[in-house]
Amino acid sequence: MEIKTVAIVGLGALGILFGHQLSQALPAGSLKIVADQQRIDRYKEGGVYCNGEPCAFDYVTPEQAEPADLVLVAVKQPGLIAAMDTMAGAVGENTVILSLLNGIASEPMLAERFGADKVLACVAQGMDAVREGQSVRFTQKGWLVFGDMQPGPPSRKAQSVAAFFDAAGVPYILADDMPRRLWNKFMLNAGVNQVLAAYGGGYSALQKPGPLRDMTIAAMREVMAIAKKEGIRLDDQDIEDWMRLIATLSPEGKPSMQQDVEARRQSEVELFAGTVIALGKKHGVPTPVNESLHKRILEIERDYR
């Protein structure tokens, strides 16, 4: 199959970042942002910006949406159920769905709703995008790592997405080990996102030795122990690779979860620490660091009210 049309649901940091690039690379009318009318009115009234440039997006309501060849899901986990209703009209018989969400839960949820044959696994890596309202700024665009839900050579669907990204100039890695990659990124989020959401400081706080860096690594090691019980191989080299990547990001940059907490938005703590704690209990793996982070972040969120 050849991908010619794209729909995006969710204009957070990644939705804006990749939506802006695709809007510049694709023919007019090929990219649609699917959102309810209230959001569309807000986007149009205030404008949407990427690195200071206005984004020229075409918006459609769920009722106006038509099947697209590729649907990018770029909401946060708490909004996924509503997003699936919003995007339903954009999903046709041959649509490919790519989730840009953090964690290990969105692909199974999308597969249950729309069919496993439509869903590819994906993680977003290496970007330092910071969102303020409807504006996103970044110095590192990062890349998408995607592939089939099961390990092995890429399917025709995965290859068609790779060909599309080549033509559109979207940085990517086509991987044959996506279950491991999903868990590896989950391990990063459980450490970096949660520690900086709980204690602040931005990436600079993790780019030098200290208690926050130590806590981050300890939280990641708890995920590593659980992953082993789930049949996924992660090791200290994976953690070292992530910390080297963090060192390349803007010191003033912040992960999405820290941005959510500072903006007093609902965080993804249940997606990260909540999942780690539940799986730890299932497998008899102690998770004291994630339990501490879970408690602290929930206390921060209670203070919103």
N, C-alpha and C positions, 0 to 999 in steps of 0.2 A: 504494500500500500504506500501511497505517497501522501505526506502530510502537507496540506495547503492552508487549512483554517485552524485557528486556535481560539479557545475561550479560557479566560482566567476568572476564578472566583477568589476574592480576597485581595485587597490592596494594602497589605502591610508592607514591611520593608522589602521582602522578596517579590511580592506581587508587583510593586512599583518598579523595582530594579530590573527584573526580567521583562516585565510588560513594556517598559520604556524602550529597552533594546529591541524587542520584537516589533514594536510599533514602527520603529525606524527602518527595520530590515524587510518587513513584509509589505505586499501591495495593499493599497487602501481597502478597507473593508474586510481584511483577512483576520484581524484580531478583534475580539469582542470582550469587554469586561462585563460580567454578569453580576448584577446586584439589584437589591430592591430599590424602589423609586426614591425612598427617603435618602438612602446612601448616594444614589446617583445625583440627586439635587445638591447634596453636600459637596460631592466631588466637583460638580460643575461650578458651584458658587464660590468655593474657596480655591479651586485649582489643585492639581496634583503635580508635584515637582520632583525631579530626580537630578541631584547635583546642580540645583538651581535652574534647570531647564524645565519648562512646562511640558507635561505629558499630553500628547494629542490622542486621547483614548476615545474609542467608540463604545458607548454604554448601551446595554440592553437589559430589560427586566426579565425575570424568570419566564414570564408569559411570552416574551418576544424571542427568547433564545431558540436557536436552531442547532441541530447536531453539528458538532465540530469534529475535525479529525483528531485534535489533541486538546485535552482539558488539563490545565495546570491548577491544582488546588493549593492556595497560598494563604489560607486562614490559620488561626491558632487552634490548637486542639479543642478548647472549650466551645468553639464555634463550628466544629466539623459537622455535627448532626444537622444544624440549620443550613450549612453550606451545601450539604448533599441535596436538600430540597431545592435550594436556589439553582443549583447547576443541573438539575435533572433534565431540563429541556435541551441542554447542550450535549447530552450523552446519547449517541445513536448506536446502531448495531455495530459499527466498526470503529467507534471512538476509542482512543488510547487515553488512559488517565494516569497522570503523574502527580504524586503528592509531594509537596515541598515541606510538609510538616515535620517537626521534630518528633522523636520518640519511635516506638515500635508498634503503635496501635492503629495508625490511620490506614495503612494498606489493607489489613484485614477488614476494617469497617467499610471501606470503599468497595472491596471485593464482595462482601456480603450484600451490599445494596445494589451494585451495578453488574456484578459478575467478575469472577477472578480472571477471566480471559481478557478483560479490558484494562487491568491494573498492572503497572510496572512499579517496582520498588525504587525509591530515590532518596538521596540525602543531599543537602546543600552544604558546601564546605568552603572555608577560606575567605568569606566575605566579612567586612567590618561595617556593614550598613547601619546607620543610626537614623531612626525615624522620629520626626517631631511633627505631630499632627498628620498632615497629608503631604509632607515633604521628607525625602530620603536623601542622605548624603553618604558617600562611601569613598574610600581610597583603594580598597581591594574588592574587586567584583566577585572573586571566588569562582566556583564552578559547581556543576551538578554531577553527581555520581549516580548512575541509574542502571537498571538491568532487570532481568526477570526475577520473579518471586522465588524461584527455585534455582540452585546453583547449576551451572552448565553453560554451554555455548549460547550466545544471544539469539533470541527468536527473531523472526522477520519483523515483528512489531518493534522490538528494541532497536533493530537495525534501521528501521524507518525513522524512528525518533532521532537516532544518531545522524542520519543523512540530513534531516531537517535542521538540526542544530548546526551542522557543518555549514549549510547554506546560509543560516541566519547569523552565524558568528557567535553562537552561545558556547562558552567553554564547558567542556564535559569530559567525563570518563565513562566509557561503556564497560561495566564490570560483570564478571561471571560468578561473583560470590556475594550477592547482595544481602543474604541473611547476616553474614558476618559484618558487612559494612553498616547495616542498620544498627546492630548492637554496638559496634565501635563508636558510631556517632552518638548513640544513646549514652554510652559511657562518658563521652566528652560533655554532653549536656548536663548529666547528673553532677558532674564536677564543676565545670566552669560557669555554666549558666546559674546554677543554684548558689554557689558561693558568692558570686558577685551580686546576685539579687539580694542575698541575705546581708552582705556586709559592705557592698559598694566598692568603689575604687577603680573600676574599669580595668581594661587589660593590663595597664601598667602595674597593678597590684599582683599580677601573676607572672610578670616578666622578670622578676627578681626573687631570690630566696626569701622566705618569710612564712608566717603562719597561714595566710590565705592560700598560698601556693601548696603548702603541705596539706591543708584541708582538702583542696581540690583533688590532689593525687589520691588521698585516702578515700574520698567518695568514689572516685573512679575505680579503685581497687575492689571496693565492695561490689560494683557492677561486674567487674571481671570475674569474681568468684561465682556470682549467680549465673553469668553467661556460660561458664564451664558446666554447671549443672544442667543448663538448657541445651548442651551439645554444641556451643559456639566457642571457638578458640580465640581468646584475646590474651595478650601478654604485656609485660612491662615495656616492650619495644613500641607497642601501640600508644601507650601513655607518653613515652618520650617523643614520639612523632607528633602527637598533638601539642605538647608543650613547645616544641620547636616551631610549630605553626603559629601558636599564640604569640611567640616572640616576634613574628613578622608583621603582626597587626598594629594598627595605630594605637599608641599608648593611651590616647584619649577615647578610643573606641569602647563600646559597651555591648555585651550580648543582649539578645532580644528580651530575655527574662528580666535583666536589670532595668532595661528601658521600660518594661511593663510596670515594674514595681514603682519606679520613679514617677511614672505617669498615673499611678494609682489605678492600674488596670488589673483585672484578674490574671494571675500568672499560671504557668503550666506546672506548678509544684506537684499536683496529683499525677500528672503524666510522668514526671521524673521520680522524685522521692517516693510518691505514693506507690508507683509501680515497683520500685526497688524494694520497698518495705514489704509489700505483699508477696513478691517473689522470694524474698529472703525468708519469710515465714514458711512459705511452701517448701523450700529446699533446706531449711534449717541453717541458713547462712546469716550470721550477725550483721546488722546494718546500722550501727550506732551513729555514724556520721550523717547518713541520709536521714535518719530519724531526727537528729538535732537540726538539720537544715529544714526539714519538713515543719517542725514545730516553730522555728523562728520565722519562716516565711509566712505561715498562717497567722502568726501574731502580727506581723507587719500588715497583712491584708485586713485583719480585724480592725486595725487602727484607721483604715480608710473611712470607716463608718463612725 
